[in-house]
Amino acid sequence: MLDKQNRIVAYELLFRSGDMLSAQVTDSARATASVIANALNNVGIKQLIGDPGCPS
């Protein structure tokens, strides 16, 4: 997703199963859980949410 200056400010995470270019969702909760789990496992939480600016 881009801001008014065409800078990337967000990404949309989409469900895909296997090598298919489109989604065939039969269980939306399972598809959502799959997207979240794959994003966390492949990208990592720090990359996904950035620096929250709060001390841990």
C-alpha positions as CSV (number, residue, x, y, z in Angstrom):
1,M,0.0,0.0,0.0
2,L,1.3,3.4,-0.9
3,D,0.9,6.9,0.6
4,K,0.3,10.0,-1.4
5,Q,4.0,10.3,-2.3
6,N,4.0,6.7,-3.7
7,R,6.1,5.4,-0.8
8,I,5.4,1.9,0.5
9,V,3.7,2.2,3.9
10,A,2.1,-1.3,4.3
11,Y,1.7,-4.7,2.7
12,E,-1.4,-6.8,2.1
13,L,-1.0,-10.4,3.1
14,L,-2.9,-12.8,0.9
15,F,-3.8,-16.4,1.4
16,R,-2.5,-18.7,-1.3
17,S,-2.4,-22.5,-1.2
18,G,0.5,-24.2,-3.0
19,D,1.5,-22.9,-6.5
20,M,-2.0,-21.5,-7.2
21,L,-2.3,-17.8,-8.3
22,S,-5.7,-17.5,-6.7
23,A,-7.2,-18.5,-3.4
24,Q,-9.8,-21.2,-3.0
25,V,-11.0,-20.6,0.6
26,T,-13.4,-23.1,2.1
27,D,-12.7,-22.1,5.8
28,S,-12.0,-18.4,6.2
29,A,-10.7,-18.8,9.8
30,R,-8.2,-21.4,8.8
31,A,-7.1,-19.3,5.8
32,T,-6.6,-16.3,8.1
33,A,-4.7,-18.4,10.7
34,S,-2.5,-19.8,7.9
35,V,-1.6,-16.3,6.6
36,I,-0.7,-15.1,10.1
37,A,1.3,-18.2,11.0
38,N,3.2,-18.1,7.7
39,A,3.9,-14.4,8.0
40,L,5.3,-14.8,11.5
41,N,7.4,-17.8,10.6
42,N,8.7,-16.5,7.3
43,V,9.0,-12.8,8.0
44,G,9.1,-12.4,11.8
45,I,7.2,-10.1,14.1
46,K,9.7,-7.3,14.1
47,Q,9.6,-7.0,10.3
48,L,5.8,-7.3,10.3
49,I,5.0,-4.6,12.8
50,G,8.2,-2.5,12.8
51,D,9.6,-0.7,15.8
52,P,6.7,0.1,18.1
53,G,8.8,2.8,19.8
54,C,8.1,1.4,23.2
55,P,10.8,-0.2,25.5
56,S,10.4,-3.9,26.0
